[in-house]
Amino acid sequence: MKLFASAALAAIVSAASVAAQDHTIDVSLDTGPTHLRNVLVHDIAKKIEEASEGRLKFNFFEGGSQYNDRDVTTALAQGAIDMAMPGHWNLARIVPDYNVLGLPMFYGLPREDQYKATDGETGAALAKETEEKLGVVVLGNWMDLGFGAMFFTETAVEVPEDIKGLKMRSPGGAVVVARFEKFGATGVSIPFPDVPQALQKGTIDGLMSTFESVRSAKLWDSGLKHSYSDYHAFYQYVPLVSAKAWNDLPADLQEIMRTTWNEGVAEAREAAAEAQAKAAEEAASHGMTNISAAEADLDALRADLMADQDRLAEELRVDPAIVATAQKDLAE
């Protein structure tokens, strides 16, 4: 009888010890420490550490020192890294349904409308597909980067057709490349840390990015002189945790991580919008000119692209069911 009691007590003590032990999450980011994503993720990580009373800690590998966003999904699936936040456009290489977010129906919508899809049934469906295909956990709501713009070294673009013949760095995702091709430009895939050198060497004539990303890398020093804002795409990062790291966490730390992450993302989204506005002002202070698309041009381009949406969705291998779900989310 005493033997069984001792064994039971040992099991309880062992379980308590496991629950109380510290856990470290290794995070890979391919942007540098001053980039908006890095700053915001560090802030949320600090809040999670505090909420866990120090039982959960984060260790960051930044500037692509471990993996770039194109390769990090494989590392997550293999358990080689614990956490990453690739952009949804990078995930489209593995889960083509993410391309739905670049379809014309999203063109020019304010971010509050974009959330109807990414926080709604569309986002839930994409999360399920991601978890099933990669064997990872989608931690919670997506973190904003912001609206995309086009940036150029020599060409002052006034209408979309002005990018014809230019070599443009794409952040990734077939939908961006398809849009470049529609206007006669060439999409070039280059990791973000390599962009400054590519601009200086003339390997590319410009890039699709955001003002904050340009600011963080001071790309005006690499030759960027002009920008064109047409709000064609809204960029967000998807928080992924490897199944190995997630399953190593006790249930209470999993709950703390999920809850605190979503609370932090709500604040981070407002901070991201403010940061993008300030970044645009800073770019202007360094001599960069910005042309905002005329409303008539936006309307004409949206109508032109919408007429092509079904063909584009099929070409990008987007499931018609996810297209219908996104349409439903946006209509609500």
Buried (B, 14 or more C-beta within 10 A) or exposed (E): EEEEEEEEEEEEEEEEEEEEEEBEBBBBBBBBEBBBBBBBBBEBBEBBBEBBEEBBEBEBBBBBEBBBBBBBBEBBBEBBBBBBBBBBBBBBBBBBBBBBBBBBBBBBBEBEBBBBBBBBBBBBBBBEBBBEEBBBBBBBBBBBBBBBBBBBBEBEBEBBEBBEEBBBBBBBBBBBBBBBEBBEBBBBEBBBBBBBEBBEEEBBBBBBBBBBBBBBBBBBEBBBBBBBBBBBBBBBBBBBBBBBBBEBBBEEBBEBBBEBBBBBBEEBBEBBEEBBEEBBEBBBEBEBEBBEBEEEBBEEBBEEBBEBBEEBBEEBEBBEEBBEBBBBBBEE
